[in-house]
Amino acid sequence: MAKTKKKNGNNSNLIAQNKKAKHEFFLEDNFEAGMELQGWEVKSIREGKVNISECYVIIQNNEAFLVGSRITPLNSASTHVVADPVRPRKLLLNRKQIDNLIGARDRDGYSMVATRMYWKRCWVKLEVRLAKGKKMHDKRSDIKDKDWARQKERMMKTKLR
């Protein structure tokens, strides 16, 4: 029998999302990075026991690492290994991408934030975005804009009825 192809919808493949990043930072360029994972981590990710809400990317010795992500070990899958849920995980990026990240961090003062973790075929991928921190007045103006957009939609909806 022939296999049916899945649609490439990102939401169906989404594992975890960092919703705070959009509120806390101005997000700009994005990079897709693979992750170097252990077996128990993959099993835990399949169960959905992952949190990337407070993680960020650092670069040491020309290698990128994800710091602050939490992958909670399963009791049944990690009995024979010592599982560290918050260990730094190596990101798999090309040399050119790492050089771009280093340049943006050093010259322009950007941070590197993980925004989404998703499946791409059988691999776990991480979306890394260059980000600049927002000031309090920027956050307030974003909230005002969102509220105004909601009010406009409500007004248009009531006028169309």
MIDOSE-1310 file (N, C-alpha, C; in nm, 2 decimals, decimal comma, always signed):
residues 161
makt	+0,08/-0,12/+0,00/+0,00/+0,00/+0,00/+0,09/+0,12/+0,00; +0,04/+0,23/-0,06/+0,11/+0,35/-0,07/+0,08/+0,43/+0,06; +0,18/+0,50/+0,11/+0,16/+0,59/+0,22/+0,11/+0,72/+0,18; +0,02/+0,77/+0,26/-0,03/+0,91/+0,23/+0,06/+1,01/+0,29
kkkn	+0,08/+1,12/+0,21/+0,16/+1,22/+0,26/+0,09/+1,31/+0,36; +0,16/+1,36/+0,46/+0,11/+1,45/+0,56/+0,12/+1,59/+0,50; +0,03/+1,68/+0,55/+0,04/+1,82/+0,51/+0,15/+1,88/+0,59; +0,22/+1,98/+0,54/+0,33/+2,04/+0,61/+0,28/+2,15/+0,70
gnns	+0,18/+2,13/+0,78/+0,13/+2,23/+0,87/+0,22/+2,23/+0,99; +0,27/+2,35/+1,03/+0,37/+2,36/+1,14/+0,30/+2,33/+1,27; +0,17/+2,36/+1,29/+0,11/+2,33/+1,42/+0,10/+2,18/+1,45; +0,08/+2,10/+1,35/+0,07/+1,96/+1,38/+0,21/+1,90/+1,42
nlia	+0,32/+1,96/+1,39/+0,45/+1,91/+1,42/+0,51/+1,99/+1,54; +0,44/+2,08/+1,60/+0,49/+2,17/+1,70/+0,50/+2,09/+1,83; +0,61/+2,10/+1,90/+0,64/+2,03/+2,02/+0,62/+2,13/+2,14; +0,69/+2,24/+2,13/+0,69/+2,34/+2,23/+0,71/+2,48/+2,17
qnkk	+0,66/+2,58/+2,24/+0,67/+2,72/+2,19/+0,70/+2,81/+2,30; +0,78/+2,91/+2,27/+0,82/+3,01/+2,37/+0,73/+3,14/+2,34; +0,62/+3,15/+2,41/+0,53/+3,26/+2,38/+0,57/+3,39/+2,45; +0,66/+3,38/+2,55/+0,71/+3,50/+2,62/+0,81/+3,57/+2,53
akhe	+0,87/+3,51/+2,44/+0,97/+3,57/+2,36/+0,92/+3,68/+2,27; +0,80/+3,66/+2,22/+0,74/+3,77/+2,14/+0,70/+3,89/+2,22; +0,67/+3,87/+2,34/+0,64/+3,98/+2,43/+0,76/+4,05/+2,49; +0,87/+3,98/+2,51/+0,99/+4,03/+2,58/+1,09/+4,09/+2,48
ffle	+1,09/+4,05/+2,35/+1,19/+4,08/+2,26/+1,13/+4,13/+2,12; +1,21/+4,21/+2,05/+1,19/+4,23/+1,91/+1,26/+4,12/+1,83; +1,18/+4,03/+1,77/+1,24/+3,91/+1,70/+1,27/+3,95/+1,56; +1,38/+3,91/+1,51/+1,42/+3,94/+1,37/+1,46/+3,81/+1,30
dnfe	+1,58/+3,79/+1,26/+1,62/+3,68/+1,18/+1,60/+3,54/+1,25; +1,56/+3,44/+1,17/+1,55/+3,31/+1,24/+1,64/+3,21/+1,17; +1,68/+3,11/+1,25/+1,77/+3,00/+1,20/+1,70/+2,87/+1,25; +1,72/+2,77/+1,17/+1,67/+2,64/+1,20/+1,79/+2,55/+1,24
agme	+1,78/+2,50/+1,36/+1,89/+2,42/+1,42/+1,85/+2,28/+1,46; +1,93/+2,19/+1,43/+1,91/+2,05/+1,49/+1,96/+2,05/+1,63; +1,93/+1,94/+1,70/+1,97/+1,93/+1,84/+2,04/+1,79/+1,86; +2,14/+1,79/+1,94/+2,21/+1,67/+1,98/+2,14/+1,62/+2,10
lqgw	+2,07/+1,51/+2,09/+1,99/+1,46/+2,20/+2,03/+1,32/+2,24; +2,00/+1,28/+2,36/+2,02/+1,15/+2,41/+1,88/+1,07/+2,39; +1,89/+0,94/+2,40/+1,77/+0,86/+2,37/+1,65/+0,89/+2,47; +1,68/+0,91/+2,60/+1,57/+0,93/+2,69/+1,51/+1,07/+2,67
evks	+1,59/+1,16/+2,61/+1,54/+1,29/+2,58/+1,44/+1,29/+2,47; +1,47/+1,21/+2,37/+1,37/+1,19/+2,25/+1,24/+1,13/+2,30; +1,25/+1,03/+2,39/+1,13/+0,97/+2,44/+1,05/+1,07/+2,52; +1,11/+1,15/+2,60/+1,04/+1,25/+2,68/+0,98/+1,36/+2,59
ireg	+1,05/+1,39/+2,48/+1,00/+1,49/+2,39/+0,87/+1,44/+2,32; +0,87/+1,31/+2,28/+0,76/+1,25/+2,22/+0,64/+1,25/+2,31; +0,66/+1,24/+2,44/+0,55/+1,25/+2,54/+0,51/+1,39/+2,57; +0,59/+1,49/+2,52/+0,55/+1,63/+2,54/+0,60/+1,69/+2,67
kvni	+0,70/+1,63/+2,73/+0,76/+1,68/+2,86/+0,88/+1,77/+2,84; +0,85/+1,88/+2,77/+0,96/+1,97/+2,74/+0,91/+2,11/+2,76; +1,00/+2,20/+2,81/+0,97/+2,34/+2,83/+1,08/+2,43/+2,78; +1,05/+2,52/+2,69/+1,16/+2,61/+2,64/+1,13/+2,75/+2,66
secy	+1,04/+2,78/+2,76/+1,00/+2,92/+2,79/+1,11/+3,01/+2,84; +1,21/+2,95/+2,90/+1,31/+3,04/+2,96/+1,45/+3,00/+2,91; +1,46/+2,95/+2,79/+1,59/+2,91/+2,74/+1,65/+3,01/+2,64; +1,77/+3,01/+2,62/+1,85/+3,09/+2,53/+1,96/+3,02/+2,47
viiq	+2,03/+3,08/+2,37/+2,14/+3,01/+2,30/+2,27/+3,09/+2,34; +2,37/+3,01/+2,37/+2,51/+3,07/+2,39/+2,60/+3,01/+2,29; +2,71/+3,08/+2,27/+2,81/+3,03/+2,18/+2,95/+3,02/+2,25; +3,00/+2,90/+2,26/+3,13/+2,88/+2,33/+3,22/+2,80/+2,23
nnea	+3,34/+2,84/+2,21/+3,44/+2,77/+2,13/+3,38/+2,74/+1,99; +3,31/+2,84/+1,93/+3,25/+2,83/+1,80/+3,15/+2,72/+1,79; +3,08/+2,69/+1,90/+2,97/+2,59/+1,90/+2,85/+2,65/+1,97; +2,73/+2,63/+1,92/+2,61/+2,68/+1,98/+2,55/+2,58/+2,08
flvg	+2,51/+2,63/+2,20/+2,44/+2,55/+2,30/+2,31/+2,61/+2,34; +2,21/+2,52/+2,36/+2,09/+2,56/+2,42/+2,09/+2,55/+2,57; +2,07/+2,66/+2,64/+2,08/+2,66/+2,79/+1,94/+2,70/+2,85; +1,90/+2,63/+2,95/+1,78/+2,66/+3,02/+1,66/+2,59/+2,98
srit	+1,67/+2,50/+2,88/+1,55/+2,42/+2,84/+1,54/+2,31/+2,94; +1,42/+2,26/+2,96/+1,39/+2,16/+3,05/+1,32/+2,04/+2,98; +1,38/+1,93/+2,98/+1,32/+1,80/+2,93/+1,31/+1,71/+3,05; +1,19/+1,69/+3,09/+1,17/+1,61/+3,21/+1,18/+1,46/+3,18
plns	+1,27/+1,39/+3,25/+1,29/+1,24/+3,21/+1,17/+1,16/+3,25; +1,14/+1,06/+3,17/+1,03/+0,96/+3,20/+1,09/+0,86/+3,31; +1,00/+0,82/+3,39/+1,05/+0,72/+3,49/+1,08/+0,59/+3,43; +1,01/+0,55/+3,33/+1,03/+0,42/+3,27/+1,15/+0,42/+3,17
asth	+1,17/+0,53/+3,11/+1,28/+0,53/+3,00/+1,42/+0,56/+3,05; +1,43/+0,62/+3,17/+1,56/+0,67/+3,21/+1,60/+0,61/+3,35; +1,57/+0,48/+3,37/+1,61/+0,42/+3,49/+1,76/+0,38/+3,50; +1,82/+0,35/+3,39/+1,96/+0,31/+3,38/+2,06/+0,42/+3,35
vvad	+2,02/+0,54/+3,33/+2,11/+0,65/+3,31/+2,08/+0,76/+3,41; +2,18/+0,84/+3,43/+2,16/+0,96/+3,52/+2,11/+1,07/+3,43; +1,99/+1,11/+3,44/+1,93/+1,21/+3,35/+1,93/+1,35/+3,41; +1,99/+1,44/+3,34/+2,00/+1,58/+3,38/+1,90/+1,66/+3,30
pvrp	+1,79/+1,70/+3,35/+1,68/+1,77/+3,27/+1,72/+1,90/+3,22; +1,82/+1,97/+3,27/+1,85/+2,11/+3,23/+1,99/+2,12/+3,17; +2,05/+2,01/+3,13/+2,18/+2,01/+3,08/+2,19/+2,10/+2,95; +2,30/+2,16/+2,92/+2,32/+2,24/+2,79/+2,32/+2,14/+2,68
rkll	+2,24/+2,17/+2,57/+2,23/+2,08/+2,46/+2,30/+2,15/+2,34; +2,38/+2,07/+2,27/+2,45/+2,13/+2,15/+2,36/+2,14/+2,03; +2,36/+2,26/+1,97/+2,28/+2,28/+1,85/+2,37/+2,26/+1,73; +2,31/+2,20/+1,63/+2,37/+2,17/+1,50/+2,34/+2,28/+1,40
lnrk	+2,44/+2,36/+1,38/+2,43/+2,47/+1,28/+2,55/+2,47/+1,19; +2,54/+2,53/+1,07/+2,65/+2,54/+0,98/+2,75/+2,65/+1,03; +2,87/+2,65/+0,99/+2,97/+2,74/+1,03/+2,93/+2,88/+0,99; +2,87/+2,90/+0,87/+2,82/+3,03/+0,83/+2,71/+3,09/+0,92
qidn	+2,62/+3,00/+0,96/+2,52/+3,04/+1,05/+2,57/+3,08/+1,19; +2,67/+3,01/+1,24/+2,73/+3,04/+1,37/+2,80/+3,17/+1,36; +2,87/+3,19/+1,25/+2,94/+3,32/+1,23/+2,84/+3,44/+1,22; +2,73/+3,42/+1,16/+2,63/+3,53/+1,16/+2,58/+3,55/+1,30
liga	+2,55/+3,45/+1,38/+2,51/+3,47/+1,52/+2,61/+3,54/+1,60; +2,74/+3,50/+1,58/+2,84/+3,57/+1,66/+2,86/+3,71/+1,62; +2,85/+3,74/+1,49/+2,86/+3,88/+1,45/+2,74/+3,97/+1,50; +2,62/+3,91/+1,50/+2,51/+3,99/+1,54/+2,52/+4,01/+1,69
rdrd	+2,56/+3,91/+1,77/+2,58/+3,92/+1,91/+2,68/+4,03/+1,95; +2,80/+4,02/+1,88/+2,91/+4,11/+1,92/+2,89/+4,25/+1,87; +2,85/+4,27/+1,74/+2,85/+4,40/+1,69/+2,72/+4,47/+1,72; +2,61/+4,40/+1,71/+2,48/+4,47/+1,71/+2,41/+4,46/+1,85
gysm	+2,46/+4,37/+1,94/+2,40/+4,36/+2,07/+2,27/+4,27/+2,07; +2,26/+4,18/+1,98/+2,15/+4,09/+1,98/+2,16/+3,97/+2,08; +2,05/+3,92/+2,12/+2,05/+3,79/+2,20/+2,00/+3,69/+2,10; +2,02/+3,56/+2,14/+1,97/+3,45/+2,06/+1,87/+3,37/+2,15
vatr	+1,74/+3,37/+2,10/+1,64/+3,31/+2,18/+1,57/+3,19/+2,10; +1,54/+3,09/+2,17/+1,47/+2,97/+2,10/+1,32/+3,00/+2,11; +1,25/+3,00/+2,00/+1,11/+3,03/+2,00/+1,02/+2,91/+1,98; +1,06/+2,81/+1,90/+0,98/+2,70/+1,87/+1,06/+2,57/+1,86
mywk	+1,01/+2,46/+1,91/+1,07/+2,33/+1,89/+0,96/+2,24/+1,82; +1,00/+2,18/+1,71/+0,91/+2,10/+1,63/+0,98/+1,98/+1,56; +0,89/+1,90/+1,51/+0,94/+1,78/+1,44/+0,95/+1,81/+1,29; +1,06/+1,77/+1,23/+1,08/+1,78/+1,09/+1,12/+1,64/+1,04
rcwv	+1,03/+1,57/+0,98/+1,04/+1,42/+0,96/+1,06/+1,35/+1,09; +1,18/+1,29/+1,11/+1,20/+1,22/+1,24/+1,30/+1,30/+1,33; +1,34/+1,42/+1,29/+1,43/+1,50/+1,37/+1,36/+1,61/+1,45; +1,42/+1,64/+1,56/+1,37/+1,75/+1,64/+1,45/+1,88/+1,60
klev	+1,38/+1,98/+1,56/+1,44/+2,10/+1,51/+1,40/+2,22/+1,61; +1,49/+2,32/+1,62/+1,47/+2,43/+1,70/+1,48/+2,56/+1,62; +1,38/+2,65/+1,64/+1,39/+2,77/+1,57/+1,46/+2,87/+1,66; +1,57/+2,92/+1,62/+1,65/+3,02/+1,70/+1,63/+3,16/+1,63
rlak	+1,59/+3,26/+1,71/+1,57/+3,39/+1,65/+1,67/+3,49/+1,71; +1,72/+3,58/+1,63/+1,79/+3,70/+1,69/+1,69/+3,79/+1,75; +1,72/+3,84/+1,87/+1,63/+3,92/+1,94/+1,70/+4,04/+2,01; +1,63/+4,15/+2,02/+1,67/+4,27/+2,10/+1,56/+4,29/+2,20
gkkm	+1,61/+4,32/+2,32/+1,51/+4,33/+2,44/+1,42/+4,46/+2,42; +1,30/+4,44/+2,46/+1,21/+4,56/+2,46/+1,21/+4,63/+2,59; +1,19/+4,76/+2,58/+1,17/+4,84/+2,70/+1,03/+4,84/+2,74; +1,00/+4,89/+2,86/+0,86/+4,88/+2,91/+0,76/+4,96/+2,83
hdkr	+0,80/+5,07/+2,77/+0,71/+5,15/+2,69/+0,68/+5,08/+2,56; +0,78/+5,00/+2,51/+0,75/+4,92/+2,39/+0,65/+4,81/+2,41; +0,66/+4,75/+2,53/+0,56/+4,65/+2,56/+0,42/+4,71/+2,58; +0,41/+4,82/+2,64/+0,28/+4,89/+2,65/+0,22/+4,93/+2,52
sdik	+0,30/+4,98/+2,43/+0,25/+5,01/+2,30/+0,20/+4,89/+2,22; +0,27/+4,78/+2,23/+0,23/+4,65/+2,17/+0,09/+4,61/+2,23; +0,08/+4,62/+2,36/-0,05/+4,58/+2,42/-0,16/+4,67/+2,37; -0,14/+4,80/+2,36/-0,24/+4,89/+2,31/-0,27/+4,86/+2,16
dkdw	-0,18/+4,83/+2,08/-0,20/+4,79/+1,94/-0,29/+4,67/+1,93; -0,26/+4,57/+2,01/-0,34/+4,44/+2,01/-0,48/+4,47/+2,06; -0,50/+4,55/+2,16/-0,63/+4,58/+2,21/-0,71/+4,66/+2,10; -0,65/+4,75/+2,04/-0,72/+4,83/+1,93/-0,76/+4,74/+1,82
arqk	-0,67/+4,64/+1,78/-0,70/+4,55/+1,67/-0,82/+4,47/+1,71; -0,83/+4,42/+1,83/-0,94/+4,34/+1,88/-1,07/+4,42/+1,88; -1,06/+4,55/+1,92/-1,18/+4,63/+1,92/-1,23/+4,66/+1,78; -1,14/+4,68/+1,69/-1,18/+4,70/+1,55/-1,25/+4,58/+1,49
ermm	-1,20/+4,46/+1,52/-1,26/+4,34/+1,47/-1,40/+4,33/+1,53; -1,42/+4,36/+1,66/-1,55/+4,35/+1,72/-1,65/+4,45/+1,66; -1,60/+4,57/+1,63/-1,69/+4,67/+1,57/-1,73/+4,63/+1,43; -1,63/+4,58/+1,35/-1,66/+4,53/+1,22/-1,76/+4,42/+1,22
ktkl	-1,74/+4,33/+1,31/-1,83/+4,21/+1,32/-1,97/+4,25/+1,35; -1,99/+4,35/+1,44/-2,12/+4,39/+1,48/-2,19/+4,47/+1,36; -2,11/+4,55/+1,29/-2,16/+4,62/+1,18/-2,21/+4,53/+1,06; -2,14/+4,42/+1,04/-2,17/+4,33/+0,94/-2,30/+4,25/+0,96
r	-2,34/+4,25/+1,09/-2,46/+4,17/+1,12/-2,59/+4,24/+1,09
